[in-house]
Amino acid sequence: MGENLFNKVWKLHKVKTLPSGQDQLFIGLHLIHEVTSPQAFQMLRERGLKVMFPERTFAAADHILPTDNQKRPFRDPLAEEMIRALEKNTEEFGIKFFGPDTDYQGIVHIIGPELGLTQPGMTVVCGDSHTSTHGALGAIAFGIGTSQIRDVFATQTLSMSRPRVRRITINGTLRKGVYAKDIILKIIAELGVKGGIGYAYEYSGPVIENLNMEGRLTICNMSIEGGARAGYINPDKVTFDYLKGRKFVPEGDEFDRAVSFWKGIASDEDAEYDDEFVLDAGDLEPMVTWGINPGHAVGITEKLPMLSDSEDREVASRAYEHMNFHEGDTIRGKKIDVAFIGSCTNGRISDLREAASVAKGRKAAKGVRALVVPGSRQVALQAEREGLDRIFLEAGFQWRLPGCSMCLAMNPDKLRGSELSASSSNRNFIGRQGSPAGRTLLMSPAMVAAAAVMGEVTDVRELL
């Protein structure tokens, strides 16, 4: 039998099996940001250690950046302290930093693929749970903790247990108004937020093959929300066309040789898997979360589930109490207060194009605070070249500077009180968007734009 990509890449990067039974893996690409790296740098200093391969580590600033004004010093003293620490640490240890004063500043999981740092066959780690994003290019990518960041700094390796691999096949043809975000929300709703524990997910099938790279990045980004350790898609022509010409990608004959290797790293046709899941997306409709985790999701025309039908009745009951929703309700028609378009899940140029196509010629509803936050400086520049910023501004949306923004509210962009937010981000946990009483509905960027202009959760297909 053949092998799947995950096991091929794992074997290529395995240094040895440790007495614990875990494998020691060489890490090809290490990405860091301002939140989880300071303690790891300090651990190096305390031990008199250097970063072993600084050329394999790249830094970005994203979580704490304000998106209304990035003039230094930042108004928030803690944010200024954190970015100064990252500047100092990267300079001291010889690490490339794409700071706010560069053309390539942005969310770490957007600039990695955008710059061509992420490539097929790599092992990629970052001190951030949504590192699974990078699997869209045929890499295996993991989020890690601060002590593991230290280990990668010092040794360029990690000790890990190899997960099993589940192939998720998506059949059918997506209908108009249905996007990659709807696919991943449906998968998580079906398999559950704990369904992927112990697994890496390989996404395959005709729907995946027909997605552009940005849609693939969205799907892999939220693998972690389904409990999976990683998520990836086999490299193909879409991957190669996306990477060609990017800043850190080889050129000419070297690119051709790289493509030959990338093709070989893909899963064999007769590869074995530990589990299989098949989804027919032909009837998939726009998805919206109703509760307090990404698995609490329904189609726009469906009713909210009855508690008696919930696998975890206690969590569902708490979700209804927090959201002030009721079993049997419809999600459609819920009045919103805030609309947020952005994040490492949906802050790319195609996301902004889809949202702008809905906002164009319309106005944000009275009382709705609508924010559009590009995922990187390059995304912002492209959007402005295409006039997307003007479309949003004319529609009454705020056009912001790049950053994580309201995805996790480690910056001034926060919900207030019990505001209800339509959000294109990845988590709807209690307090995630900055207010303990705030409420979050996850959906695609186009659905967020539709909710913003209508003032309530709306089926975007009616506006296209």
C-alpha positions as CSV (number, residue, x, y, z in Angstrom):
1,M,0.0,0.0,0.0
2,G,1.1,3.6,-0.6
3,E,1.6,6.3,1.9
4,N,-0.3,9.5,2.7
5,L,1.5,12.9,2.7
6,F,1.4,13.2,6.4
7,N,3.4,10.1,7.0
8,K,5.8,10.8,4.2
9,V,6.6,14.2,5.6
10,W,6.8,12.9,9.2
11,K,9.3,10.2,8.1
12,L,11.5,12.7,6.2
13,H,11.7,14.9,9.2
14,K,12.1,12.2,11.9
15,V,15.4,12.4,13.7
16,K,14.9,9.4,15.9
17,T,12.4,7.8,18.3
18,L,12.9,8.8,21.9
19,P,12.8,6.6,25.0
20,S,9.3,8.1,25.7
21,G,8.0,6.6,22.5
22,Q,7.7,10.1,20.9
23,D,9.5,11.0,17.7
24,Q,12.0,13.8,17.5
25,L,11.1,15.9,14.4
26,F,13.2,18.4,12.6
27,I,11.3,21.6,12.0
28,G,11.6,23.3,8.6
29,L,9.9,26.6,9.4
30,H,9.3,28.3,12.7
31,L,7.0,31.3,12.9
32,I,6.7,33.5,15.9
33,H,4.7,36.6,17.1
34,E,4.7,39.0,20.0
35,V,2.5,37.1,22.4
36,T,4.0,33.6,22.9
37,S,7.7,34.2,22.2
38,P,9.0,36.6,24.9
39,Q,9.2,33.9,27.6
40,A,10.9,31.5,25.2
41,F,13.6,34.0,24.4
42,Q,14.1,34.6,28.1
43,M,14.5,30.9,28.7
44,L,17.3,30.9,26.1
45,R,19.1,33.7,27.9
46,E,18.8,32.0,31.3
47,R,20.6,28.9,29.8
48,G,23.1,30.9,27.7
49,L,21.7,29.4,24.5
50,K,21.4,30.8,21.0
51,V,18.9,30.2,18.3
52,M,20.3,27.2,16.4
53,F,19.0,28.1,12.9
54,P,17.8,31.8,13.0
55,E,17.3,31.7,9.2
56,R,14.5,29.2,9.7
57,T,12.6,31.5,12.1
58,F,10.5,34.5,11.0
59,A,8.6,36.9,13.2
60,A,5.4,38.9,12.7
61,A,3.4,41.3,14.9
62,D,-0.4,40.8,14.7
63,H,-2.3,40.0,17.9
64,I,-1.8,43.3,19.9
65,L,-1.6,45.8,17.0
66,P,-4.2,48.5,17.0
67,T,-6.0,48.7,13.6
68,D,-7.1,52.3,13.7
69,N,-3.7,53.9,14.2
70,Q,-0.4,52.1,14.2
71,K,1.8,55.2,14.9
72,R,4.5,54.5,17.5
73,P,4.4,54.5,20.4
74,F,1.1,52.6,20.6
75,R,-1.5,54.2,22.9
76,D,-1.7,50.9,24.8
77,P,1.6,50.8,26.9
78,L,1.4,47.0,27.2
79,A,1.1,46.6,23.4
80,E,4.1,49.0,22.9
81,E,6.1,47.0,25.5
82,M,5.3,43.7,23.8
83,I,6.3,44.9,20.3
84,R,9.5,46.5,21.6
85,A,10.4,43.2,23.2
86,L,9.9,41.4,19.9
87,E,12.0,44.0,18.1
88,K,14.8,43.6,20.7
89,N,14.6,39.7,20.7
90,T,14.7,39.3,17.0
91,E,17.6,41.8,16.6
92,E,19.6,40.1,19.4
93,F,19.0,36.5,18.0
94,G,19.3,37.4,14.3
95,I,15.7,36.6,13.3
96,K,13.9,38.3,10.4
97,F,11.0,40.4,11.7
98,F,8.2,41.7,9.4
99,G,7.2,44.6,11.6
100,P,4.6,47.4,11.3
101,D,7.1,49.5,9.4
102,T,7.6,47.0,6.6
103,D,5.6,46.2,3.5
104,Y,5.0,42.6,4.6
105,Q,3.5,43.2,8.1
106,G,0.4,41.1,8.7
107,I,-1.1,38.2,10.6
108,V,1.5,35.4,10.8
109,H,-0.7,32.8,9.2
110,I,-1.4,35.1,6.2
111,I,2.1,36.4,5.5
112,G,3.6,32.9,5.8
113,P,1.9,31.6,2.6
114,E,1.8,35.1,1.1
115,L,5.6,35.3,1.1
116,G,6.1,31.8,0.1
117,L,7.7,30.9,3.4
118,T,5.3,27.9,3.7
119,Q,6.0,25.3,1.0
120,P,4.8,21.7,0.4
121,G,6.6,18.9,2.4
122,M,7.6,21.2,5.2
123,T,7.1,20.9,8.9
124,V,5.8,24.2,10.2
125,V,5.3,25.3,13.8
126,C,4.2,28.5,15.5
127,G,3.1,29.4,19.0
128,D,-0.5,29.8,17.9
129,S,-3.3,27.3,17.6
130,H,-4.2,28.2,14.0
131,T,-0.9,27.1,12.6
132,S,-2.8,24.3,10.9
133,T,-3.6,27.0,8.2
134,H,-0.3,26.2,6.5
135,G,-1.3,22.7,5.7
136,A,-3.3,24.1,2.8
137,L,0.0,24.2,0.9
138,G,0.9,20.5,1.6
139,A,2.8,21.1,4.7
140,I,2.2,19.5,8.1
141,A,1.8,22.4,10.6
142,F,1.3,22.4,14.4
143,G,0.5,25.0,17.0
144,I,2.9,24.8,19.9
145,G,3.4,26.1,23.5
146,T,6.0,28.4,24.9
147,S,8.3,25.7,26.2
148,Q,8.2,24.1,22.7
149,I,9.1,27.4,21.1
150,R,12.2,27.4,23.3
151,D,13.0,23.8,22.2
152,V,12.7,24.8,18.5
153,F,14.9,27.9,19.1
154,A,17.6,25.8,20.8
155,T,17.5,22.6,18.7
156,Q,15.3,23.2,15.7
157,T,13.4,20.0,16.7
158,L,10.4,18.9,18.7
159,S,9.4,15.7,20.5
160,M,5.9,14.7,19.3
161,S,3.6,11.7,19.2
162,R,2.5,10.9,15.6
163,P,-1.3,11.4,15.2
164,R,-3.5,9.1,13.1
165,V,-4.7,10.4,9.7
166,R,-8.4,10.8,8.8
167,R,-9.2,11.5,5.1
168,I,-12.2,13.8,4.7
169,T,-13.6,13.7,1.2
170,I,-15.9,16.5,0.0
171,N,-18.0,15.6,-3.0
172,G,-20.5,17.6,-5.1
173,T,-20.4,21.1,-6.4
174,L,-20.8,24.2,-4.2
175,R,-23.8,26.3,-4.9
176,K,-23.6,30.1,-5.3
177,G,-23.3,31.9,-1.9
178,V,-21.6,28.9,-0.3
179,Y,-17.9,29.1,0.5
180,A,-14.9,27.3,2.1
181,K,-16.0,28.7,5.5
182,D,-19.3,26.9,5.2
183,I,-17.6,23.6,4.4
184,I,-15.4,23.7,7.5
185,L,-18.2,24.8,9.8
186,K,-20.3,21.9,8.4
187,I,-17.5,19.4,9.0
188,I,-17.0,20.6,12.6
189,A,-20.8,20.4,13.2
190,E,-20.9,16.9,11.9
191,L,-17.7,15.5,13.6
192,G,-17.8,17.7,16.7
193,V,-15.2,19.9,18.3
194,K,-13.5,16.8,19.8
195,G,-13.9,14.6,16.8
196,G,-10.4,15.2,15.5
197,I,-8.6,14.6,18.7
198,G,-5.6,12.3,18.0
199,Y,-5.9,12.9,14.2
200,A,-4.5,14.9,11.4
201,Y,-7.1,15.7,8.7
202,E,-6.4,15.3,5.0
203,Y,-9.0,17.2,3.0
204,S,-9.7,15.8,-0.5
205,G,-12.3,15.3,-3.2
206,P,-13.6,17.4,-6.1
207,V,-14.8,20.3,-4.0
208,I,-11.4,20.7,-2.4
209,E,-9.6,20.3,-5.8
210,N,-11.8,23.1,-7.2
211,L,-11.1,25.6,-4.4
212,N,-8.5,28.3,-4.8
213,M,-5.6,28.5,-2.4
214,E,-7.3,31.0,-0.2
215,G,-10.4,28.8,0.3
216,R,-8.1,25.9,1.2
217,L,-6.3,28.1,3.7
218,T,-9.6,28.8,5.4
219,I,-10.5,25.1,5.7
220,C,-7.1,24.1,7.1
221,N,-7.1,27.1,9.5
222,M,-10.1,25.8,11.4
223,S,-8.9,22.1,11.6
224,I,-7.9,22.8,15.2
225,E,-11.5,23.9,16.0
226,G,-12.5,20.3,15.2
227,G,-9.9,19.0,17.6
228,A,-7.5,17.9,14.9
229,R,-3.8,18.2,15.5
230,A,-3.2,19.4,11.9
231,G,-5.1,19.7,8.6
232,Y,-3.6,19.6,5.1
233,I,-4.4,19.4,1.4
234,N,-2.2,17.6,-1.2
235,P,-0.2,20.0,-3.4
236,D,-1.4,20.3,-7.0
237,K,-1.4,22.8,-9.8
238,V,-3.4,25.2,-7.7
239,T,-0.5,25.1,-5.1
240,F,2.3,25.4,-7.6
241,D,0.6,28.3,-9.5
242,Y,0.0,30.1,-6.1
243,L,3.6,29.7,-5.0
244,K,5.4,30.7,-8.3
245,G,7.0,34.1,-8.1
246,R,6.6,34.6,-4.3
247,K,9.4,36.2,-2.3
248,F,10.9,33.1,-0.7
249,V,10.1,30.6,-3.4
250,P,12.9,29.3,-5.7
251,E,13.0,30.5,-9.3
252,G,13.7,29.0,-12.7
253,D,15.2,25.5,-12.7
254,E,15.1,25.4,-8.9
255,F,11.4,26.0,-9.0
256,D,10.9,23.2,-11.5
257,R,13.0,20.8,-9.3
258,A,10.9,21.9,-6.2
259,V,7.7,21.2,-8.1
260,S,9.0,17.7,-8.9
261,F,9.6,17.1,-5.2
262,W,6.3,18.6,-4.2
263,K,4.4,16.3,-6.6
264,G,6.1,13.3,-5.1
265,I,5.2,14.3,-1.5
266,A,1.5,14.1,-2.2
267,S,-0.5,11.1,-1.0
268,D,-0.3,8.1,-3.2
269,E,-3.5,6.9,-4.9
270,D,-3.5,3.7,-2.8
271,A,-2.5,5.5,0.4
272,E,-3.8,4.1,3.7
273,Y,-5.8,6.1,6.3
274,D,-6.8,5.4,9.8
275,D,-10.3,6.7,9.2
276,E,-12.5,8.1,6.5
277,F,-15.3,10.7,6.4
278,V,-17.3,11.7,3.3
279,L,-19.4,14.8,3.0
280,D,-21.7,15.7,0.0
281,A,-21.5,19.5,-0.3
282,G,-24.0,19.7,-3.2
283,D,-26.8,20.6,-0.8
284,L,-24.7,22.7,1.6
285,E,-26.1,26.1,2.4
286,P,-24.5,29.1,4.3
287,M,-23.6,28.0,7.8
288,V,-23.9,30.1,11.0
289,T,-22.9,29.3,14.5
290,W,-25.5,29.7,17.2
291,G,-23.6,28.8,20.4
292,I,-20.3,28.9,22.2
293,N,-18.0,26.7,20.1
294,P,-17.6,26.3,16.3
295,G,-19.5,22.9,16.4
296,H,-22.7,24.8,17.3
297,A,-23.5,25.5,13.7
298,V,-26.6,25.2,11.5
299,G,-27.6,26.0,7.9
300,I,-29.2,29.4,7.5
301,T,-32.6,27.8,6.8
302,E,-32.4,25.3,9.7
303,K,-33.8,25.7,13.2
304,L,-31.6,25.6,16.3
305,P,-31.3,22.1,17.7
306,M,-33.5,20.8,20.5
307,L,-31.6,20.1,23.7
308,S,-32.9,16.5,23.6
309,D,-31.0,16.1,20.3
310,S,-27.7,17.5,21.7
311,E,-24.8,15.2,22.3
312,D,-23.5,17.5,25.1
313,R,-26.7,18.8,26.6
314,E,-25.0,20.7,29.4
315,V,-22.8,22.7,27.0
316,A,-25.8,23.4,24.7
317,S,-27.9,24.6,27.6
318,R,-25.1,26.9,28.7
319,A,-24.8,28.1,25.1
320,Y,-28.5,29.0,24.8
321,E,-28.4,30.8,28.2
322,H,-25.3,32.9,27.1
323,M,-26.6,33.7,23.6
324,N,-30.1,34.4,24.8
325,F,-31.4,32.0,22.1
326,H,-33.9,29.1,22.5
327,E,-34.1,25.6,21.0
328,G,-36.2,25.6,17.9
329,D,-35.4,29.2,17.1
330,T,-34.3,30.2,13.6
331,I,-30.8,31.9,13.4
332,R,-32.1,33.9,10.4
333,G,-33.4,37.3,11.4
334,K,-31.3,37.7,14.6
335,K,-30.5,41.4,15.0
336,I,-26.7,42.1,15.1
337,D,-24.8,45.0,16.6
338,V,-21.3,44.4,15.1
339,A,-20.0,43.0,11.9
340,F,-16.3,41.9,11.7
341,I,-14.6,40.9,8.4
342,G,-11.0,39.8,8.9
343,S,-8.8,37.3,10.9
344,C,-6.3,34.6,9.8
345,T,-9.4,32.6,8.7
346,N,-10.9,35.1,6.4
347,G,-8.8,38.2,6.0
348,R,-7.4,37.5,2.5
349,I,-8.1,39.3,-0.8
350,S,-10.7,36.9,-2.0
351,D,-12.6,37.2,1.3
352,L,-12.7,41.0,0.9
353,R,-13.8,40.7,-2.7
354,E,-16.7,38.5,-1.8
355,A,-17.8,40.8,1.1
356,A,-17.4,43.9,-1.1
357,S,-19.6,42.3,-3.8
358,V,-22.4,42.2,-1.2
359,A,-21.7,45.6,0.3
360,K,-21.4,47.4,-3.0
361,G,-24.3,49.9,-3.6
362,R,-25.7,49.2,-0.1
363,K,-25.4,50.8,3.3
364,A,-24.6,49.3,6.7
365,A,-27.8,49.1,8.7
366,K,-28.4,51.8,11.3
367,G,-26.8,50.9,14.6
368,V,-24.4,48.3,13.1
369,R,-20.7,48.9,13.7
370,A,-19.0,47.2,10.7
371,L,-15.2,46.7,10.5
372,V,-13.1,45.4,7.6
373,V,-9.6,44.5,8.6
374,P,-7.2,43.2,5.9
375,G,-5.0,40.3,7.1
376,S,-1.8,41.9,5.8
377,R,-0.3,45.0,4.3
378,Q,-0.1,43.3,1.0
379,V,-3.8,42.3,1.1
380,A,-4.7,45.9,2.0
381,L,-2.6,47.3,-0.8
382,Q,-4.2,44.9,-3.3
383,A,-7.7,45.8,-2.0
384,E,-7.0,49.5,-2.3
385,R,-5.7,49.0,-5.9
386,E,-9.0,47.3,-6.7
387,G,-11.1,50.0,-5.0
388,L,-12.5,47.6,-2.4
389,D,-11.7,50.1,0.4
390,R,-13.9,52.7,-1.3
391,I,-16.8,50.3,-1.7
392,F,-16.7,49.5,2.1
393,L,-16.3,53.1,3.1
394,E,-19.2,54.2,0.9
395,A,-21.3,51.5,2.5
396,G,-20.5,52.8,6.0
397,F,-18.0,50.2,7.0
398,Q,-14.7,51.1,8.7
399,W,-11.6,50.3,6.7
400,R,-8.8,49.4,9.1
401,L,-5.1,48.6,9.2
402,P,-3.9,45.0,9.2
403,G,-4.0,42.9,12.3
404,C,-5.8,40.3,14.3
405,S,-8.3,42.9,15.4
406,M,-11.6,41.6,16.8
407,C,-10.9,37.9,16.3
408,L,-9.5,37.8,19.8
409,A,-9.6,41.4,21.1
410,M,-6.0,41.6,22.5
411,N,-6.2,45.1,21.1
412,P,-8.7,47.9,21.2
413,D,-11.2,46.2,18.9
414,K,-13.7,44.6,21.3
415,L,-17.3,43.9,21.7
416,R,-19.2,46.0,24.3
417,G,-21.6,44.5,26.8
418,S,-23.8,41.8,25.3
419,E,-23.4,43.0,21.7
420,L,-24.1,40.3,19.1
421,S,-21.4,40.1,16.4
422,A,-21.5,38.6,12.9
423,S,-17.9,37.5,12.5
424,S,-15.7,35.9,9.9
425,S,-13.2,34.7,12.5
426,N,-12.7,31.2,13.9
427,R,-13.9,31.1,17.5
428,N,-17.1,32.0,19.2
429,F,-16.0,31.1,22.7
430,I,-17.4,33.2,25.6
431,G,-15.4,36.4,25.9
432,R,-13.4,35.7,22.8
433,Q,-14.2,39.1,21.2
434,G,-13.4,41.1,24.3
435,S,-16.6,41.2,26.4
436,P,-17.5,38.5,28.9
437,A,-21.2,39.0,27.9
438,G,-20.4,39.5,24.1
439,R,-22.0,37.0,21.7
440,T,-20.4,35.8,18.4
441,L,-21.9,34.2,15.3
442,L,-19.3,32.8,12.9
443,M,-20.0,32.9,9.2
444,S,-18.4,33.5,5.8
445,P,-17.3,37.1,5.0
446,A,-20.1,37.4,2.4
447,M,-22.6,36.4,5.1
448,V,-21.1,39.0,7.5
449,A,-21.5,41.7,4.9
450,A,-25.1,40.6,4.3
451,A,-25.8,40.8,8.0
452,A,-24.2,44.2,8.2
453,V,-26.3,45.8,5.4
454,M,-29.6,44.1,6.6
455,G,-29.0,44.6,10.3
456,E,-29.7,40.9,10.9
457,V,-28.6,37.4,10.0
458,T,-29.5,37.1,6.4
459,D,-29.2,34.4,3.7
460,V,-26.5,36.0,1.5
461,R,-27.9,34.2,-1.6
462,E,-30.8,36.6,-1.6
463,L,-28.4,39.5,-2.1
464,L,-26.1,38.1,-4.8
